[in-house]
Amino acid sequence: MTQSSSRRTFLRNFSVGTVAVSTLPLTGCGSGGAHYQDVSYAHGVASGDPLADRVILWTRITIAKGDDVDVGWMIAEDDTFARPVASGVVKTGAASDYTVKVDATGLAPNRRYYYRFQCQGTQSPIGRTKTLPTGTVAQAKFAVFSCSNYPAGYFNVYAEAAKLDDVDAALHLGDYIYEYAADGYASANAAAMSRTSQPANEILTLSDYRRRYQQYRSDPDLQAVHARLPFIAVWDDHELANDTWREGAENHNPATEGLFLARKQMAIQAYNEWMPIRLPDAAKPERIYRSFDFGNLLSLHMLDTRVIGRDKQFAYGSYVNADKTFNTAGFTADMAAPARQLMGTEQTAWLQGQLSKSTATWQLLGQQVLMARMNLPSPMVLGTTGYAAYFALAAKVQANLPLTEAEQQLLAAPAVPYNLDAWDGYQAARETVLTMAKTLNKNLVVLAGDTHNAWASDLADINGQAVGVEFGVPSVTSPGFEEYFPKEDPNVVAKGLEQLIGPLQYAETAARGYVVLTVTPTESRAEYRYVSTVKSKTYTASTGKVLKMLPGAANRKLVAV
Ligand SMILES: [Fe+2]
């Protein structure tokens, strides 16, 4: 479509329906229409944070840089825009990296809508979105993602999700981008796939973070899923830097990379520019925790366990004694320290309030790190014994075969959490949340990303009382355990972990994928969906394990389907 004919079509569409003539986005043509510049929408369109009456619409204008430009937007009940319901004009420019965010209001609940933009006579692609339902709700369905690393592979997972027709929203649990340099983490095959990170350096400045989002959002599969589904997203660490906490990160060196707080502020600015998120408090761009109500069916609470309130992670290295034994007592005491925070006191109090006031059947927590207990024998965690060797020993015990003294010592070693960056490293904070859900008698379903592997676990409080379940979603592309244990058979690893870790009911540690979560009044069901590879655009898709939880105090555990 030429610019002039697309402009005519847009104006025609804006001249029908309820839109007042005075609000027509004619000024979306910048300098009064006298001089059009070439405009394109190289990063697609997106929507996000749907509520019952509003949704965030997003695009970015690609234009020869200069003055600010006006951008017209329209949302309609149909994809021909014959029935528009809202429209307007907003300005964008270099100050927001030419991103456009509109909170389109006055919408009806539980409805599909279509939206598009126009600037300098050129129309954007059309996006599709959906508002939240109210009242009695029969079903809500989500595609749940985490850990989408561009240089690690093709976004085949996003391509699969974009084909789904009956999903209400996509949930992204973070690691939407990664901060590493082009020769950094998970980039060994990037050049062969034409997915070398841009900029080539580790991203540190506002323009670096923006450039990285530009690259990710240039991906056609990511654009497709954004154009198809509203996203409800939270960040994890890599939107800032690896293993971020409140005041620092493992992958941030203040001596050479400057003040962490300055980097954090720039990373957050770019996130808010590029993600279709609605800030709960515009004066506090670092606050992303917020809730979404799907009528009486479910309340979804998106949390920040990463940045806003997290104390620094503990490291195993500081608990290894001089004689190479493990300081179990010191470690256990530190892990259980009552004041230790993962969400921070303010967010924890907020969550308590949200859970208390919601009367919905289900309470979903959309968050970053694994909440379930993931204790493994310390020789495996500390790397002194391989996974396969330990599983072989466990098999020997099961078969009642005689053990050597060394084998007996190995068996006697304590079990410790495998990941101190997860809730396992913040045990009092975890107990606070579990106790909250239990005391309030809620049906708790926790969603987690971050690990790159698929997990499903029962959640119990410290007394072993069932509280709910956790679905840990596999990564879109980031490598899983198979990269760290290249010599181990992934099936042996997964099956062995399921046996060794009590609460763990399902593990898959070598496949990339996502979870389709379907919530009805009678069950919360997670389907683990996988792609055969992310190293080629040619792949097959499959559904793996399916697990569910039923509502009710007696049912708060996983059931295999
Ligand atoms: Fe990740």
Residues whose N, C-alpha, C, O or C-beta is under 5 A from the ligand:
A	BS01	LIG	C147 D175 D450 S478
